[in-house]
Amino acid sequence: MGPTLRIIAFNDVYTLENLPKMASLIAHHRDSDPADTTLVTLAGDFVSPSLLSSLDSGRGMVDCMNDLGVTHVIFGNHEDDISSEELHARVSELSAICLGTNLPGFDPKMRKSDVVEVRARSGRVVRVGLVGTVLTDPSLYRRLPFDGTAIPANEAALEESARLLREENCATVIPLTHQALPDDKALVMAARTPPFPIVIGGHEHELHLEQLEGTWIVKAGSDALHALVIDLRWPTEMPKTGSDFPTVSVRVDDVARYQENAPLRAKVNHHMERVRDLENASLVTLPRGVVLSSIGTRTRQTSMGTLLASRVRDALSADIAIINGGGIRGAREYRERFTYGDLKSEVPFSNELVVAQIPGTVLRDGIVFSRKLAPVPAGGFLQVDDGLVLDEANVIVAHAGMPFDSNRSYRVALVRNLLLVLDHIEPLATFGEEHPEEVPAVGSGREVKLVLIDAFALELWRELGHFSAIDGDQDGQVTMADIAAAITKVSGSPASSITTDLVMRALDTDRDGVISKDEAERATRRSK
């Protein structure tokens, strides 16, 4: 038997909940018909975005990844959602090797590559190089990617791969990538002599396996529901002529087949306590006599639809926000308060919210089309924000106190898939089909509940008063202690650490641990 390398691969993990079963899956494939060497790889997007990461900046995820025995990890674009300081801390806490082939200036310095020796029982040894890259598309980042240290991904991967083959005596090189599928295909086509045996990717959230020019391109899908079990096998003896190229087999395994690893389940439960504490946190306090209702969101405009759309608009700095009524599911009335637990019931789906530049005519026609079946319920019935005024025929007549201009374009916050096929709102879907360049890229938005958490935190900030009133020591910066004191003063009750954390995260856009006056002014404009 020649050398055999097994790679257990997954990517884009935004929840801890499936990791106890993933641990059992990994253990099974380490021990069942074991390979000479086994690696466990995670191809980006692990510390963000999730509700837990908004509270702990990825500490819980990294802690659990260490228990899983992940050996190699790369950044995804969402690793840049947390502050540079927190990301540096997560890298230092990782047991895995963190590859940053196209992040040469990142501090602390990351490994451009790694070399793994695979030793067969027969004694033959092959050296396998690993490189890891993350996409650099600025539209997928909220700021300059990774402190401006990123260079073109494929160029960096090809250059380092050539060095590994030339100087490190590697038999082959395996790229780990976090980028769009067309970029993975471009990487394969650029490296045809010698080819990569496999490209292990992330970024797309769907399971994907294909062969291109003899190279496998694989992605495991999101949230650790599946793992790819990849075996690379070399001949017993090195060929005297020709390429020393391995045979590659790829299997998909589902975590649902496995029992949970009990110690890791206990650890997950411990980390998730902060999220559970948030369940009862009030997002909105309702005045006496005011009722917030989500009853009938598929047939008419509701107060819940107005509230959520308006908050989304403010959080994403859009002109207008629309939400499909079928995405608001609670069908309840609320008095006195509306909590995070209530929000989870109302918005159960993990839809991606984006901001797109949409012509006024398309928006106008889309709203009319979405409501044409009423009073027959329709999931596509569009709920609109409080800045839009519609007439009896559901035609927009005003926006933000001014006549609506159907001849101009507006920055519209909406569920990305409404521009594709979701709910079949023809004016929106036709616009997306005819103008694909105007459809924001997958991964460029944020999950709806995370956006709304930020939105409600922004509203709470507005209610706390002016910056100078919150800045207790008048040093020009608002700290966590300043926020807690202001919340206590306004509410008359001690501020919870979770509420304070959420307000800080919503406003601290440069992630330096304090809120500057400029950040506060931007937030105030967004929450108006």
MILUMMI-316595 format. One line per 4 residues: number of its first residue (from 1); for each residue x, z, y of C-alpha. Coordinates in nm, 2 decimals, always signed. Example, Ala and Ser with C-alpha at 12.3 -4.5 7.8 and 13.67 -1.06 7.14 Angstrom:
residues 2
1 = +1.23 +0.78 -0.45  +1.37 +0.71 -0.11
***
This chain:
residues 528
1 = +0.00 +0.00 +0.00  +0.12 -0.09 +0.34  +0.09 +0.13 +0.65  -0.27 +0.20 +0.76
5 = -0.38 +0.32 +1.10  -0.74 +0.45 +1.16  -0.89 +0.48 +1.50  -1.21 +0.66 +1.56
9 = -1.33 +0.54 +1.90  -1.61 +0.63 +2.14  -1.67 +0.60 +2.52  -1.88 +0.68 +2.82
13 = -2.00 +1.03 +2.73  -2.23 +1.20 +2.98  -2.37 +1.48 +2.77  -2.22 +1.75 +2.54
17 = -2.52 +1.75 +2.31  -2.40 +1.50 +2.05  -2.04 +1.63 +2.03  -2.10 +1.89 +1.75
21 = -2.21 +1.61 +1.52  -1.93 +1.39 +1.65  -1.69 +1.66 +1.54  -1.82 +1.64 +1.18
25 = -1.81 +1.26 +1.19  -1.44 +1.27 +1.29  -1.36 +1.53 +1.03  -1.52 +1.31 +0.76
29 = -1.32 +1.00 +0.85  -1.00 +1.20 +0.87  -1.05 +1.34 +0.52  -1.24 +1.06 +0.34
33 = -1.01 +0.79 +0.20  -0.76 +0.90 +0.47  -0.53 +0.66 +0.65  -0.16 +0.72 +0.70
37 = -0.23 +0.79 +1.07  -0.56 +0.87 +1.25  -0.62 +0.85 +1.62  -0.93 +0.95 +1.81
41 = -0.98 +0.76 +2.14  -1.22 +0.79 +2.43  -1.23 +0.49 +2.66  -1.33 +0.64 +2.99
45 = -1.62 +0.81 +3.17  -1.61 +1.16 +3.03  -1.59 +1.41 +3.32  -1.87 +1.25 +3.53
49 = -2.15 +1.18 +3.60  -2.38 +1.45 +3.45  -2.56 +1.75 +3.58  -2.31 +1.97 +3.41
53 = -2.02 +1.79 +3.58  -2.19 +1.83 +3.91  -2.15 +2.21 +3.85  -1.82 +2.23 +3.67
57 = -1.64 +1.90 +3.75  -1.59 +1.82 +3.39  -1.44 +2.15 +3.26  -1.69 +2.18 +2.98
61 = -1.64 +1.82 +2.86  -1.26 +1.85 +2.85  -1.29 +2.18 +2.67  -1.51 +2.02 +2.40
65 = -1.29 +1.71 +2.38  -0.99 +1.93 +2.30  -1.19 +2.08 +2.01  -1.28 +1.73 +1.88
69 = -0.91 +1.64 +1.85  -0.92 +1.34 +2.09  -0.57 +1.20 +2.09  -0.58 +0.93 +2.36
73 = -0.81 +0.89 +2.66  -0.83 +0.67 +2.96  -1.01 +0.70 +3.29  -1.34 +0.53 +3.37
77 = -1.46 +0.46 +3.72  -1.67 +0.78 +3.71  -1.37 +1.00 +3.67  -1.32 +0.92 +4.04
81 = -1.65 +1.09 +4.12  -1.49 +1.43 +4.12  -1.22 +1.54 +4.37  -0.86 +1.45 +4.32
85 = -0.77 +1.81 +4.28  -1.03 +1.87 +4.01  -0.94 +1.55 +3.83  -0.57 +1.65 +3.83
89 = -0.67 +1.98 +3.68  -0.88 +1.81 +3.41  -0.59 +1.59 +3.31  -0.36 +1.90 +3.28
93 = -0.62 +2.07 +3.06  -0.65 +1.77 +2.82  -0.48 +1.80 +2.49  -0.50 +1.42 +2.46
97 = -0.25 +1.17 +2.60  -0.41 +1.02 +2.92  -0.30 +0.66 +2.96  -0.29 +0.51 +3.31
101 = -0.12 +0.17 +3.27  -0.26 +0.04 +3.59  -0.24 +0.37 +3.79  +0.13 +0.38 +3.85
105 = +0.10 +0.59 +4.17  -0.14 +0.85 +4.04  -0.02 +1.21 +4.09  +0.04 +1.38 +3.85
109 = +0.21 +1.08 +3.69  +0.03 +0.94 +3.39  +0.18 +0.77 +3.08  +0.18 +0.39 +3.11
113 = +0.18 +0.36 +2.73  +0.23 +0.54 +2.41  +0.40 +0.44 +2.08  +0.26 +0.57 +1.75
117 = +0.46 +0.54 +1.43  +0.25 +0.47 +1.12  +0.44 +0.56 +0.80  +0.31 +0.44 +0.46
121 = +0.36 +0.63 +0.13  +0.58 +0.34 +0.03  +0.81 +0.42 +0.32  +0.74 +0.13 +0.55
125 = +0.70 +0.23 +0.91  +0.53 +0.02 +1.18  +0.53 +0.11 +1.55  +0.20 +0.05 +1.74
129 = +0.18 +0.05 +2.12  -0.12 +0.17 +2.31  -0.20 +0.09 +2.68  -0.50 +0.20 +2.88
133 = -0.65 +0.05 +3.20  -0.95 +0.11 +3.42  -1.14 -0.14 +3.64  -1.06 -0.16 +4.01
137 = -1.38 -0.32 +4.14  -1.44 -0.14 +4.47  -1.82 -0.18 +4.45  -1.81 +0.07 +4.16
141 = -1.64 +0.35 +4.36  -1.75 +0.57 +4.64  -1.40 +0.57 +4.80  -1.06 +0.39 +4.75
145 = -1.02 +0.41 +4.37  -0.80 +0.69 +4.25  -0.64 +0.76 +4.59  -0.55 +0.40 +4.62
149 = -0.32 +0.40 +4.32  -0.49 +0.14 +4.11  -0.34 -0.21 +4.05  -0.51 -0.50 +3.86
153 = -0.60 -0.39 +3.51  -0.53 -0.69 +3.30  -0.20 -0.78 +3.47  -0.08 -0.43 +3.41
157 = -0.19 -0.43 +3.05  -0.02 -0.76 +2.97  +0.31 -0.66 +3.14  +0.33 -0.33 +2.96
161 = +0.23 -0.48 +2.63  +0.51 -0.74 +2.66  +0.76 -0.46 +2.73  +0.64 -0.26 +2.42
165 = +0.68 -0.56 +2.20  +1.02 -0.65 +2.35  +1.18 -0.31 +2.40  +1.00 -0.06 +2.18
169 = +1.00 -0.27 +1.86  +0.62 -0.24 +1.83  +0.45 -0.45 +1.57  +0.15 -0.48 +1.78
173 = -0.02 -0.34 +2.09  -0.38 -0.21 +2.12  -0.54 -0.20 +2.47  -0.79 +0.07 +2.56
177 = -1.00 -0.06 +2.85  -1.27 +0.06 +3.08  -1.40 -0.26 +3.24  -1.67 -0.52 +3.21
181 = -1.69 -0.74 +2.90  -1.59 -1.06 +3.08  -1.27 -0.89 +3.19  -1.20 -0.78 +2.83
185 = -1.25 -1.14 +2.72  -1.01 -1.26 +2.99  -0.75 -1.01 +2.87  -0.78 -1.15 +2.51
189 = -0.74 -1.51 +2.63  -0.44 -1.43 +2.84  -0.25 -1.26 +2.55  -0.29 -1.52 +2.28
193 = +0.08 -1.53 +2.18  +0.10 -1.28 +2.02  -0.27 -1.18 +2.02  -0.40 -0.83 +2.04
197 = -0.56 -0.73 +1.70  -0.84 -0.54 +1.88  -0.94 -0.43 +2.23  -1.12 -0.10 +2.24
201 = -1.34 -0.08 +2.54  -1.58 +0.12 +2.75  -1.80 +0.08 +3.06  -2.09 -0.10 +2.90
205 = -2.33 +0.15 +2.75  -2.44 -0.07 +2.46  -2.28 -0.10 +2.12  -2.08 -0.42 +2.11
209 = -1.87 -0.59 +1.84  -1.74 -0.95 +1.85  -1.44 -1.15 +1.76  -1.27 -1.39 +2.01
213 = -0.98 -1.61 +1.91  -0.91 -1.37 +1.62  -0.92 -1.05 +1.84  -1.19 -0.79 +1.80
217 = -1.36 -0.67 +2.12  -1.55 -0.35 +2.05  -1.74 -0.08 +2.24  -1.92 +0.21 +2.09
221 = -2.20 +0.26 +2.34  -2.26 +0.57 +2.54  -2.31 +0.94 +2.49  -2.14 +0.98 +2.15
225 = -2.43 +0.85 +1.95  -2.20 +0.62 +1.76  -1.84 +0.60 +1.67  -1.64 +0.30 +1.57
229 = -1.41 +0.35 +1.27  -1.13 +0.09 +1.30  -0.88 +0.04 +1.02  -0.56 -0.17 +1.08
233 = -0.36 -0.25 +0.76  -0.01 -0.40 +0.74  +0.15 -0.56 +0.43  +0.36 -0.33 +0.20
237 = +0.67 -0.52 +0.32  +0.75 -0.67 +0.65  +0.70 -1.05 +0.63  +1.03 -1.24 +0.63
241 = +0.88 -1.51 +0.85  +0.59 -1.53 +1.08  +0.39 -1.26 +1.26  +0.36 -0.90 +1.13
245 = -0.01 -0.89 +1.21  -0.25 -0.64 +1.06  -0.59 -0.70 +0.91  -0.86 -0.53 +1.10
249 = -1.19 -0.38 +0.98  -1.45 -0.22 +1.20  -1.74 +0.00 +1.09  -2.01 +0.16 +1.30
253 = -2.10 +0.52 +1.21  -2.39 +0.72 +1.36  -2.36 +1.09 +1.44  -2.72 +1.14 +1.33
257 = -2.59 +1.13 +0.97  -2.39 +1.45 +1.01  -2.45 +1.82 +1.04  -2.34 +1.99 +1.36
261 = -2.00 +2.17 +1.37  -2.12 +2.53 +1.43  -1.82 +2.65 +1.64  -1.85 +2.35 +1.87
265 = -2.23 +2.39 +1.90  -2.16 +2.75 +2.02  -1.91 +2.62 +2.27  -2.16 +2.35 +2.40
269 = -2.43 +2.61 +2.44  -2.20 +2.83 +2.64  -2.11 +2.55 +2.88  -2.47 +2.45 +2.91
273 = -2.58 +2.79 +3.03  -2.52 +2.69 +3.39  -2.75 +2.40 +3.35  -3.02 +2.62 +3.19
277 = -2.98 +2.86 +3.48  -3.07 +2.57 +3.70  -3.41 +2.52 +3.53  -3.58 +2.77 +3.75
281 = -3.41 +2.69 +4.07  -3.65 +2.58 +4.34  -3.59 +2.24 +4.49  -3.89 +2.25 +4.72
285 = -4.08 +2.55 +4.85  -4.44 +2.44 +4.93  -4.63 +2.59 +5.22  -4.96 +2.78 +5.14
289 = -5.23 +2.53 +5.07  -5.00 +2.23 +5.02  -5.03 +2.06 +4.68  -4.76 +1.83 +4.54
293 = -4.92 +1.59 +4.28  -4.80 +1.33 +4.04  -5.14 +1.26 +3.89  -5.21 +0.89 +3.89
297 = -4.87 +0.75 +3.98  -4.96 +0.43 +3.79  -5.27 +0.36 +3.99  -5.22 +0.49 +4.34
301 = -4.96 +0.63 +4.59  -4.91 +1.00 +4.52  -4.75 +1.28 +4.71  -4.49 +1.32 +4.44
305 = -4.41 +0.95 +4.45  -4.37 +0.97 +4.83  -4.15 +1.28 +4.81  -3.92 +1.14 +4.54
309 = -3.89 +0.79 +4.70  -3.81 +0.95 +5.04  -3.55 +1.18 +4.90  -3.38 +0.89 +4.71
313 = -3.37 +0.68 +5.03  -3.20 +0.97 +5.22  -2.95 +1.05 +4.94  -2.84 +0.69 +4.91
317 = -2.85 +0.61 +5.28  -3.09 +0.32 +5.22  -3.35 +0.17 +5.46  -3.63 +0.19 +5.20
321 = -3.68 +0.33 +4.85  -3.93 +0.23 +4.58  -3.98 +0.39 +4.24  -4.19 +0.25 +3.95
325 = -4.48 +0.48 +3.88  -4.42 +0.47 +3.51  -4.09 +0.65 +3.57  -4.27 +0.95 +3.71
329 = -4.44 +1.11 +3.40  -4.55 +1.47 +3.48  -4.91 +1.40 +3.58  -4.93 +1.75 +3.73
333 = -5.00 +1.94 +4.04  -4.76 +2.19 +4.19  -4.83 +2.48 +4.43  -4.58 +2.72 +4.59
337 = -4.26 +2.55 +4.45  -4.11 +2.26 +4.26  -3.81 +2.34 +4.03  -3.54 +2.15 +3.86
341 = -3.72 +2.21 +3.53  -4.03 +2.04 +3.69  -3.81 +1.75 +3.80  -3.68 +1.69 +3.45
345 = -4.04 +1.67 +3.33  -4.14 +1.44 +3.60  -3.84 +1.20 +3.57  -3.74 +1.21 +3.20
349 = -3.56 +0.88 +3.19  -3.19 +0.82 +3.27  -3.25 +0.51 +3.49  -2.97 +0.39 +3.71
353 = -3.05 +0.39 +4.08  -2.87 +0.14 +4.30  -2.90 +0.01 +4.66  -2.95 -0.37 +4.69
357 = -2.99 -0.60 +4.98  -3.34 -0.74 +4.94  -3.52 -0.99 +5.17  -3.83 -0.85 +5.33
361 = -4.05 -1.12 +5.18  -3.94 -1.02 +4.82  -4.00 -0.65 +4.89  -4.34 -0.72 +5.05
365 = -4.45 -0.95 +4.76  -4.30 -0.71 +4.50  -4.51 -0.42 +4.62  -4.83 -0.62 +4.63
369 = -4.76 -0.77 +4.28  -4.69 -0.42 +4.13  -5.02 -0.29 +4.25  -5.25 -0.58 +4.17
373 = -5.39 -0.43 +3.85  -5.51 -0.10 +4.01  -5.72 +0.09 +3.93  -5.60 -0.01 +3.58
377 = -5.28 +0.19 +3.52  -4.96 -0.01 +3.53  -4.61 +0.13 +3.48  -4.47 -0.10 +3.75
381 = -4.70 +0.04 +4.02  -4.44 +0.09 +4.30  -4.44 +0.43 +4.48  -4.29 +0.39 +4.83
385 = -4.12 +0.63 +5.07  -4.27 +0.79 +5.37  -4.12 +0.54 +5.61  -4.34 +0.25 +5.49
389 = -4.69 +0.19 +5.60  -4.91 -0.04 +5.39  -5.25 -0.19 +5.48  -5.56 -0.19 +5.25
393 = -5.42 -0.50 +5.06  -5.09 -0.31 +5.00  -4.90 -0.54 +5.24  -4.62 -0.36 +5.44
397 = -4.71 -0.35 +5.81  -4.45 -0.10 +5.94  -4.12 +0.05 +5.85  -3.96 +0.36 +6.02
401 = -4.22 +0.34 +6.30  -4.15 -0.03 +6.38  -4.33 -0.34 +6.27  -4.21 -0.47 +5.93
405 = -3.99 -0.78 +5.96  -4.04 -0.99 +5.65  -3.77 -1.23 +5.77  -3.48 -0.98 +5.75
409 = -3.31 -0.81 +5.46  -3.33 -0.44 +5.39  -3.11 -0.20 +5.20  -3.35 -0.10 +4.92
413 = -3.29 +0.19 +4.68  -3.45 +0.12 +4.34  -3.40 +0.13 +3.97  -3.15 -0.14 +3.89
417 = -3.35 -0.29 +3.60  -3.64 -0.36 +3.83  -3.43 -0.66 +3.94  -3.40 -0.77 +3.58
421 = -3.70 -0.73 +3.34  -3.82 -0.37 +3.38  -4.20 -0.36 +3.43  -4.20 -0.74 +3.49
425 = -4.25 -0.72 +3.87  -4.21 -1.10 +3.91  -4.09 -1.12 +4.28  -3.82 -0.86 +4.21
429 = -3.72 -1.01 +3.87  -3.72 -1.37 +4.01  -3.50 -1.26 +4.30  -3.26 -1.09 +4.05
433 = -3.25 -1.40 +3.83  -3.19 -1.65 +4.12  -2.94 -1.43 +4.30  -2.74 -1.24 +4.04
437 = -2.47 -1.18 +4.30  -2.71 -0.95 +4.48  -2.78 -0.74 +4.17  -2.54 -0.44 +4.18
441 = -2.31 -0.42 +3.88  -2.39 -0.19 +3.59  -2.24 +0.15 +3.65  -2.23 +0.11 +4.03
445 = -2.53 +0.34 +4.07  -2.62 +0.69 +3.97  -2.87 +0.84 +3.73  -3.20 +0.92 +3.90
449 = -3.20 +1.30 +3.84  -2.85 +1.33 +3.98  -2.94 +1.14 +4.29  -3.25 +1.36 +4.34
453 = -3.05 +1.68 +4.30  -2.82 +1.57 +4.58  -3.12 +1.47 +4.78  -3.29 +1.80 +4.76
457 = -2.96 +1.97 +4.84  -2.93 +1.76 +5.15  -3.28 +1.87 +5.26  -3.19 +2.23 +5.20
461 = -2.88 +2.18 +5.42  -3.10 +2.04 +5.70  -3.32 +2.34 +5.68  -3.02 +2.58 +5.72
465 = -2.98 +2.47 +6.08  -2.69 +2.33 +6.29  -2.33 +2.31 +6.17  -2.22 +2.58 +6.42
469 = -2.48 +2.82 +6.29  -2.37 +2.78 +5.93  -1.99 +2.79 +6.02  -1.98 +3.17 +6.02
473 = -1.62 +3.21 +6.14  -1.63 +2.91 +6.37  -1.32 +2.75 +6.22  -1.47 +2.40 +6.21
477 = -1.52 +2.40 +5.83  -1.81 +2.52 +5.62  -1.71 +2.70 +5.30  -1.91 +2.81 +4.99
481 = -1.93 +3.15 +5.14  -2.07 +3.01 +5.47  -2.34 +2.82 +5.27  -2.43 +3.12 +5.07
485 = -2.47 +3.34 +5.38  -2.68 +3.07 +5.55  -2.91 +3.04 +5.25  -2.95 +3.41 +5.23
489 = -3.04 +3.43 +5.60  -3.30 +3.16 +5.59  -3.46 +3.25 +5.26  -3.43 +3.63 +5.28
493 = -3.30 +3.63 +4.92  -2.95 +3.63 +4.79  -2.82 +3.27 +4.74  -2.76 +3.16 +4.38
497 = -2.41 +3.03 +4.30  -2.58 +2.71 +4.15  -2.77 +2.63 +4.47  -2.46 +2.69 +4.68
501 = -2.26 +2.46 +4.44  -2.51 +2.18 +4.47  -2.52 +2.19 +4.85  -2.14 +2.18 +4.86
505 = -2.12 +1.89 +4.62  -2.39 +1.69 +4.81  -2.20 +1.71 +5.14  -1.84 +1.74 +5.05
509 = -1.78 +1.37 +5.02  -1.40 +1.38 +5.02  -1.41 +1.66 +4.76  -1.16 +1.89 +4.94
513 = -1.37 +2.21 +4.89  -1.50 +2.24 +5.25  -1.75 +2.06 +5.46  -1.62 +1.91 +5.79
517 = -1.83 +1.86 +6.10  -1.81 +1.48 +6.04  -1.94 +1.52 +5.68  -2.22 +1.75 +5.81
521 = -2.32 +1.50 +6.07  -2.33 +1.22 +5.81  -2.55 +1.43 +5.59  -2.78 +1.52 +5.87
525 = -2.83 +1.15 +5.94  -2.90 +1.08 +5.58  -3.16 +1.36 +5.55  -3.37 +1.27 +5.85
***
